[in-house]
Amino acid sequence: MVLIEEFEKIDHLQMQKLKHSPYRYTRSMIETYKSVSHKINHQISEETLKAIKDFGRLILKNTPNTIKGAKEILDWSSQNYSLALLTRGENTISLNENYTSNLNPPLSSPF
């Protein structure tokens, strides 16, 4: 059994339930831990479950860095086109990422 393959299988099932919600990552990590622990007869640890949940919260708290060159491309594009932010995730998280990315002008509301 390869751990990443187990995670991908479980994450695929979580994606069917939760779509592209960032909340699914924590659930997928927890379910992977439980599944692998069961397969190798390992006792589930509350301490490990807490660590996984804490790590999963980082995905929701931390805003990714802007990709190098993105600002220049968006500045040029905004002079020639109307721009909109299309996301697959949670609107509030996407708006936060948009505003904290220091992109000027900011993109319109996510769809």
Order of alpha helices (4+ residues) and beta strands (2+ residues): alpha-alpha-alpha-alpha-alpha
